[in-house]
């Protein structure tokens, strides 16, 4: 059996861990914003709820239903965005999008290792939106100014 590349190993570790044990799935008691995004191609769905304070995420919940990539990406997203403002979350989403669309990790810009794990999705065109669905829901969940 061939040895796994570092990217493949990281992908398997992160995606499987977050798929099996997704974080921050409980609904928020009080949410300032929420959004549900569906991927009609594969049936994935992600619901994101936000509680914000002074323009930053205080709490976030993501409940994803679907493939392992969508569930894991939603879980990872919830770990990374607490304390961030909308501009910073949009920036992370854009970097992740560049990565899963096939640009090199270096071209995507600095990313947390958990996001770098999704680099493998670039080789799976039908799964690219699965990795981005939670970030799309996060963008839509931000309360209006």
LUMROVEX-530060 format. One record per residue: x, y, z of N, C-alpha, C in turn; residue number from 1; residue in one letter. Coordinates in Angstrom, 3 decimals. Layout:
<vexkes>
<vexke <X,Y,Z>,<X,Y,Z>,<X,Y,Z>,NUM,"A">
...
</vexkes>
This chain:
<vexkes>
<vexke <0.851,-1.183,0.000>,<0.000,0.000,0.000>,<0.893,1.241,0.000>,1,"X">
<vexke <0.651,2.205,-0.906>,<1.499,3.394,-0.963>,<1.311,4.266,0.276>,2,"X">
<vexke <2.367,4.977,0.622>,<2.326,5.868,1.770>,<1.482,7.095,1.423>,3,"X">
<vexke <0.701,7.588,2.399>,<-0.122,8.763,2.183>,<0.732,10.018,2.144>,4,"X">
<vexke <0.371,10.951,1.273>,<1.046,12.244,1.274>,<0.639,12.993,2.535>,5,"X">
<vexke <1.387,14.025,2.869>,<1.076,14.825,4.054>,<-0.308,15.456,3.934>,6,"X">
<vexke <-0.663,15.932,2.734>,<-1.971,16.548,2.521>,<-3.079,15.512,2.679>,7,"X">
<vexke <-2.879,14.341,2.092>,<-3.891,13.282,2.194>,<-4.076,12.842,3.642>,8,"X">
<vexke <-2.995,12.705,4.375>,<-3.075,12.301,5.781>,<-3.797,13.361,6.604>,9,"X">
<vexke <-3.469,14.627,6.379>,<-4.122,15.715,7.100>,<-5.605,15.750,6.759>,10,"X">
<vexke <-5.938,15.583,5.487>,<-7.333,15.557,5.049>,<-8.093,14.454,5.785>,11,"X">
<vexke <-7.531,13.276,5.778>,<-8.215,12.160,6.445>,<-8.370,12.405,7.937>,12,"X">
<vexke <-7.323,12.899,8.572>,<-7.392,13.146,10.018>,<-8.446,14.199,10.352>,13,"X">
<vexke <-8.393,15.329,9.688>,<-9.303,16.428,9.997>,<-10.736,16.089,9.598>,14,"X">
<vexke <-10.923,15.656,8.364>,<-12.282,15.404,7.888>,<-12.941,14.275,8.687>,15,"X">
<vexke <-12.239,13.194,8.897>,<-12.850,12.085,9.652>,<-13.131,12.469,11.099>,16,"X">
<vexke <-12.205,13.159,11.739>,<-12.416,13.565,13.137>,<-13.613,14.502,13.266>,17,"X">
<vexke <-13.699,15.504,12.414>,<-14.797,16.470,12.507>,<-16.115,15.888,11.995>,18,"X">
<vexke <-16.062,14.930,11.098>,<-17.287,14.270,10.653>,<-17.846,13.372,11.771>,19,"X">
<vexke <-16.972,12.641,12.392>,<-17.410,11.723,13.464>,<-17.805,12.458,14.738>,20,"X">
<vexke <-17.148,13.594,15.005>,<-17.379,14.346,16.241>,<-17.516,15.837,15.927>,21,"X">
<vexke <-18.601,16.216,15.227>,<-18.752,17.629,14.860>,<-18.912,18.516,16.093>,22,"X">
<vexke <-18.317,19.694,16.008>,<-18.354,20.655,17.106>,<-19.473,21.666,16.893>,23,"X">
<vexke <-19.919,22.249,18.030>,<-20.819,23.417,18.029>,<-22.093,23.203,17.212>,24,"X">
<vexke <-22.763,22.091,17.486>,<-23.986,21.756,16.748>,<-25.261,22.187,17.481>,25,"X">
<vexke <-25.152,22.494,18.744>,<-26.351,22.844,19.512>,<-26.902,24.195,19.057>,26,"X">
<vexke <-28.226,24.298,18.909>,<-28.806,25.598,18.553>,<-28.449,26.643,19.610>,27,"X">
<vexke <-28.282,27.868,19.182>,<-27.996,28.950,20.125>,<-29.276,29.376,20.823>,28,"X">
<vexke <-29.165,29.758,22.086>,<-30.354,30.242,22.812>,<-30.885,31.522,22.184>,29,"X">
<vexke <-29.951,32.415,21.889>,<-30.316,33.684,21.259>,<-29.359,33.903,20.102>,30,"X">
<vexke <-29.919,34.014,18.912>,<-29.105,34.233,17.723>,<-29.473,35.578,17.102>,31,"X">
<vexke <-28.447,36.304,16.669>,<-28.669,37.570,15.973>,<-28.947,37.334,14.493>,32,"X">
<vexke <-28.499,36.210,13.991>,<-28.704,35.899,12.589>,<-28.598,34.410,12.345>,33,"X">
<vexke <-29.240,33.964,11.282>,<-29.157,32.551,10.910>,<-29.395,32.427,9.414>,34,"X">
<vexke <-28.917,31.319,8.878>,<-29.115,31.043,7.457>,<-29.033,29.543,7.223>,35,"X">
<vexke <-29.782,29.106,6.245>,<-29.731,27.709,5.800>,<-29.345,27.732,4.329>,36,"X">
<vexke <-28.341,26.926,3.981>,<-27.897,26.829,2.598>,<-27.934,25.355,2.190>,37,"X">
<vexke <-28.490,25.118,1.020>,<-28.605,23.767,0.480>,<-27.723,23.621,-0.751>,38,"X">
<vexke <-27.258,22.411,-0.957>,<-26.574,22.065,-2.202>,<-27.473,21.054,-2.911>,39,"X">
<vexke <-28.267,21.502,-3.876>,<-29.213,20.603,-4.522>,<-28.550,19.484,-5.323>,40,"X">
<vexke <-27.288,19.659,-5.672>,<-26.592,18.635,-6.450>,<-26.439,17.347,-5.650>,41,"X">
<vexke <-26.070,17.492,-4.361>,<-25.810,16.289,-3.565>,<-26.722,16.151,-2.346>,42,"X">
<vexke <-27.524,17.177,-2.058>,<-28.452,17.093,-0.940>,<-27.901,17.586,0.386>,43,"X">
<vexke <-26.679,18.102,0.421>,<-26.133,18.646,1.661>,<-26.917,19.882,2.079>,44,"X">
<vexke <-26.959,20.087,3.397>,<-27.605,21.272,3.942>,<-26.847,21.704,5.190>,45,"X">
<vexke <-26.650,23.025,5.344>,<-25.991,23.565,6.528>,<-26.828,24.720,7.057>,46,"X">
<vexke <-27.077,24.677,8.350>,<-27.748,25.790,9.050>,<-26.726,26.397,9.993>,47,"X">
<vexke <-26.525,27.702,9.898>,<-25.602,28.422,10.767>,<-26.384,29.462,11.556>,48,"X">
<vexke <-26.085,29.552,12.843>,<-26.641,30.580,13.715>,<-25.485,31.349,14.333>,49,"X">
<vexke <-25.665,32.668,14.460>,<-24.631,33.532,15.029>,<-25.184,34.361,16.169>,50,"X">
<vexke <-24.371,34.546,17.176>,<-24.604,35.558,18.195>,<-23.394,36.479,18.115>,51,"X">
<vexke <-23.657,37.757,17.933>,<-22.565,38.710,17.748>,<-22.575,39.751,18.864>,52,"X">
<vexke <-21.427,40.370,19.032>,<-21.293,41.491,19.963>,<-20.218,42.414,19.401>,53,"X">
<vexke <-20.548,43.693,19.274>,<-19.615,44.695,18.772>,<-19.016,44.289,17.416>,54,"X">
<vexke <-19.859,43.686,16.560>,<-19.422,43.344,15.217>,<-18.569,42.092,15.095>,55,"X">
<vexke <-18.479,41.324,16.170>,<-17.681,40.089,16.155>,<-18.555,38.907,16.587>,56,"X">
<vexke <-18.168,37.724,16.127>,<-18.920,36.525,16.486>,<-18.601,36.158,17.933>,57,"X">
<vexke <-19.651,36.105,18.742>,<-19.516,35.688,20.138>,<-19.755,34.182,20.271>,58,"X">
<vexke <-20.745,33.699,19.523>,<-21.066,32.271,19.505>,<-21.513,31.905,18.098>,59,"X">
<vexke <-21.278,30.640,17.739>,<-21.715,30.160,16.429>,<-22.128,28.704,16.560>,60,"X">
<vexke <-23.129,28.361,15.810>,<-23.605,26.977,15.748>,<-23.758,26.620,14.276>,61,"X">
<vexke <-23.359,25.407,13.937>,<-23.556,24.923,12.563>,<-24.051,23.487,12.625>,62,"X">
<vexke <-25.174,23.261,11.983>,<-25.715,21.914,11.892>,<-25.738,21.537,10.416>,63,"X">
<vexke <-24.858,20.621,10.097>,<-24.734,20.184,8.706>,<-25.293,18.780,8.566>,64,"X">
<vexke <-25.957,18.573,7.437>,<-26.493,17.262,7.095>,<-25.984,16.959,5.702>,65,"X">
<vexke <-25.355,15.819,5.559>,<-24.869,15.443,4.244>,<-23.573,14.685,4.310>,66,"X">
<vexke <-22.723,14.944,3.351>,<-21.485,14.179,3.228>,<-20.464,14.570,4.296>,67,"X">
<vexke <-19.447,13.754,4.402>,<-18.416,13.979,5.414>,<-17.710,15.316,5.220>,68,"X">
<vexke <-17.515,15.738,3.991>,<-16.826,17.002,3.729>,<-17.664,18.176,4.227>,69,"X">
<vexke <-18.953,18.174,3.944>,<-19.825,19.269,4.382>,<-19.915,19.331,5.896>,70,"X">
<vexke <-20.073,18.198,6.544>,<-20.177,18.152,8.006>,<-18.859,18.602,8.639>,71,"X">
<vexke <-17.746,18.087,8.145>,<-16.439,18.438,8.700>,<-16.128,19.916,8.469>,72,"X">
<vexke <-16.421,20.427,7.290>,<-16.139,21.834,7.004>,<-16.948,22.755,7.915>,73,"X">
<vexke <-18.193,22.401,8.183>,<-19.020,23.210,9.093>,<-18.446,23.181,10.509>,74,"X">
<vexke <-18.037,22.014,10.948>,<-17.452,21.884,12.283>,<-16.168,22.696,12.411>,75,"X">
<vexke <-15.290,22.578,11.439>,<-14.033,23.341,11.448>,<-14.340,24.836,11.444>,76,"X">
<vexke <-15.286,25.256,10.621>,<-15.632,26.667,10.536>,<-16.014,27.209,11.911>,77,"X">
<vexke <-16.802,26.454,12.677>,<-17.240,26.952,13.986>,<-16.066,27.128,14.948>,78,"X">
<vexke <-15.043,26.326,14.791>,<-13.879,26.457,15.666>,<-13.034,27.686,15.326>,79,"X">
<vexke <-13.091,28.115,14.092>,<-12.186,29.163,13.627>,<-12.746,30.578,13.697>,80,"X">
<vexke <-14.047,30.754,13.748>,<-14.601,32.092,13.542>,<-14.977,32.859,14.804>,81,"X">
<vexke <-15.022,32.221,15.946>,<-15.387,32.941,17.170>,<-14.369,34.050,17.416>,82,"X">
<vexke <-14.884,35.248,17.643>,<-14.045,36.413,17.883>,<-13.722,37.213,16.638>,83,"X">
<vexke <-14.100,36.700,15.458>,<-13.771,37.387,14.209>,<-14.920,38.278,13.747>,84,"X">
<vexke <-14.577,39.302,12.971>,<-15.592,40.160,12.374>,<-15.930,39.638,10.974>,85,"X">
<vexke <-16.909,40.274,10.363>,<-17.386,39.798,9.060>,<-16.296,39.841,7.996>,86,"X">
<vexke <-15.504,40.897,7.987>,<-14.450,41.012,6.968>,<-13.459,39.860,7.086>,87,"X">
<vexke <-13.098,39.516,8.305>,<-12.125,38.435,8.503>,<-12.734,37.083,8.137>,88,"X">
<vexke <-13.998,36.839,8.457>,<-14.605,35.551,8.088>,<-14.749,35.441,6.579>,89,"X">
<vexke <-15.097,36.557,5.927>,<-15.184,36.540,4.467>,<-13.810,36.278,3.850>,90,"X">
<vexke <-12.765,36.838,4.448>,<-11.400,36.618,3.955>,<-11.011,35.144,4.068>,91,"X">
<vexke <-11.323,34.526,5.204>,<-11.021,33.099,5.355>,<-11.790,32.271,4.334>,92,"X">
<vexke <-13.057,32.613,4.123>,<-13.874,31.886,3.143>,<-13.279,32.012,1.743>,93,"X">
<vexke <-12.821,33.196,1.393>,<-12.218,33.404,0.074>,<-10.931,32.602,-0.079>,94,"X">
<vexke <-10.130,32.548,0.963>,<-8.891,31.765,0.903>,<-9.193,30.280,0.756>,95,"X">
<vexke <-10.184,29.815,1.511>,<-10.570,28.409,1.392>,<-11.087,28.123,-0.009>,96,"X">
<vexke <-11.873,29.032,-0.549>,<-12.397,28.830,-1.905>,<-11.258,28.723,-2.921>,97,"X">
<vexke <-10.268,29.594,-2.819>,<-9.123,29.519,-3.735>,<-8.441,28.157,-3.609>,98,"X">
<vexke <-8.310,27.674,-2.394>,<-7.647,26.393,-2.153>,<-8.424,25.235,-2.773>,99,"X">
<vexke <-9.730,25.169,-2.509>,<-10.507,24.026,-3.016>,<-10.777,24.124,-4.513>,100,"X">
<vexke <-10.564,25.299,-5.085>,<-10.723,25.433,-6.529>,<-9.451,25.058,-7.273>,101,"X">
<vexke <-8.424,24.653,-6.535>,<-7.243,24.111,-7.186>,<-6.018,24.985,-7.174>,102,"X">
<vexke <-6.097,26.122,-6.534>,<-4.893,26.932,-6.413>,<-4.031,26.333,-5.318>,103,"X">
<vexke <-2.763,26.577,-5.365>,<-1.864,26.013,-4.347>,<-2.164,26.624,-2.986>,104,"X">
<vexke <-1.768,25.933,-1.947>,<-1.955,26.441,-0.587>,<-1.277,27.801,-0.440>,105,"X">
<vexke <-0.122,27.977,-1.049>,<0.597,29.249,-0.952>,<-0.196,30.365,-1.629>,106,"X">
<vexke <-0.830,30.075,-2.759>,<-1.615,31.081,-3.468>,<-2.874,31.447,-2.698>,107,"X">
<vexke <-3.377,30.529,-1.900>,<-4.579,30.795,-1.123>,<-4.297,31.756,0.021>,108,"X">
<vexke <-3.051,31.846,0.426>,<-2.691,32.681,1.572>,<-2.620,31.831,2.825>,109,"X">
<vexke <-2.150,32.430,3.913>,<-1.999,31.653,5.145>,<-3.347,31.101,5.620>,110,"X">
<vexke <-3.352,29.828,5.932>,<-4.561,29.168,6.408>,<-4.232,28.298,7.609>,111,"X">
<vexke <-5.172,28.200,8.504>,<-5.076,27.270,9.616>,<-4.945,25.855,9.032>,112,"X">
<vexke <-4.221,25.015,9.724>,<-4.002,23.636,9.251>,<-5.317,22.903,8.987>,113,"X">
<vexke <-6.336,23.185,9.806>,<-7.629,22.513,9.606>,<-8.253,22.906,8.272>,114,"X">
<vexke <-8.041,24.124,7.828>,<-8.541,24.520,6.505>,<-7.647,23.966,5.409>,115,"X">
<vexke <-6.359,23.924,5.641>,<-5.436,23.365,4.650>,<-5.779,21.917,4.340>,116,"X">
<vexke <-6.372,21.231,5.295>,<-6.752,19.835,5.083>,<-7.715,19.681,3.916>,117,"X">
<vexke <-8.470,20.741,3.602>,<-9.444,20.662,2.515>,<-8.819,20.876,1.144>,118,"X">
<vexke <-7.501,21.025,1.076>,<-6.810,21.151,-0.202>,<-7.093,19.940,-1.093>,119,"X">
<vexke <-7.256,18.805,-0.501>,<-7.533,17.546,-1.219>,<-8.828,17.630,-2.018>,120,"X">
<vexke <-9.761,18.483,-1.588>,<-11.054,18.627,-2.269>,<-10.866,19.184,-3.684>,121,"X">
<vexke <-9.773,19.883,-3.937>,<-9.511,20.406,-5.281>,<-9.483,19.287,-6.320>,122,"X">
<vexke <-9.127,18.077,-5.891>,<-9.088,16.927,-6.789>,<-10.462,16.277,-6.965>,123,"X">
<vexke <-11.465,16.820,-6.278>,<-12.815,16.257,-6.298>,<-13.812,17.356,-6.699>,124,"X">
<vexke <-13.853,17.739,-7.971>,<-14.676,18.890,-8.389>,<-16.128,18.834,-7.918>,125,"X">
<vexke <-16.714,17.675,-7.864>,<-18.108,17.563,-7.438>,<-18.283,17.840,-5.949>,126,"X">
<vexke <-17.197,17.863,-5.192>,<-17.254,18.066,-3.743>,<-16.808,19.455,-3.299>,127,"X">
<vexke <-16.395,20.280,-4.235>,<-15.862,21.602,-3.868>,<-16.890,22.435,-3.107>,128,"X">
<vexke <-18.109,22.465,-3.604>,<-19.129,23.276,-2.912>,<-19.429,22.702,-1.535>,129,"X">
<vexke <-19.278,21.417,-1.349>,<-19.505,20.800,-0.034>,<-18.603,21.437,1.016>,130,"X">
<vexke <-17.366,21.716,0.648>,<-16.404,22.309,1.573>,<-16.699,23.779,1.836>,131,"X">
<vexke <-17.450,24.417,0.957>,<-17.710,25.850,1.068>,<-19.093,26.185,1.601>,132,"X">
<vexke <-19.965,25.198,1.697>,<-21.363,25.433,2.045>,<-21.524,26.143,3.390>,133,"X">
<vexke <-20.813,25.710,4.416>,<-20.937,26.324,5.746>,<-20.485,27.778,5.725>,134,"X">
<vexke <-19.461,28.054,4.929>,<-18.953,29.424,4.835>,<-19.957,30.319,4.114>,135,"X">
<vexke <-20.657,29.759,3.147>,<-21.722,30.496,2.468>,<-22.848,30.809,3.450>,136,"X">
<vexke <-23.220,29.822,4.256>,<-24.266,30.033,5.260>,<-23.818,31.054,6.309>,137,"X">
<vexke <-22.552,30.993,6.699>,<-22.013,31.964,7.654>,<-22.146,33.378,7.089>,138,"X">
<vexke <-21.755,33.547,5.842>,<-21.861,34.866,5.208>,<-23.305,35.364,5.225>,139,"X">
<vexke <-24.247,34.486,4.891>,<-25.657,34.861,4.854>,<-26.256,35.078,6.238>,140,"X">
<vexke <-25.666,34.489,7.269>,<-26.215,34.574,8.626>,<-25.892,35.885,9.337>,141,"X">
<vexke <-24.894,36.606,8.857>,<-24.526,37.861,9.532>,<-25.744,38.781,9.589>,142,"X">
<vexke <-26.005,39.351,10.756>,<-27.154,40.272,10.867>,<-26.931,41.521,10.010>,143,"X">
<vexke <-28.012,42.083,9.524>,<-27.943,43.309,8.721>,<-27.505,44.461,9.616>,144,"X">
<vexke <-26.782,45.359,9.019>,<-26.346,46.541,9.786>,<-27.468,47.521,9.981>,145,"X">
</vexkes>
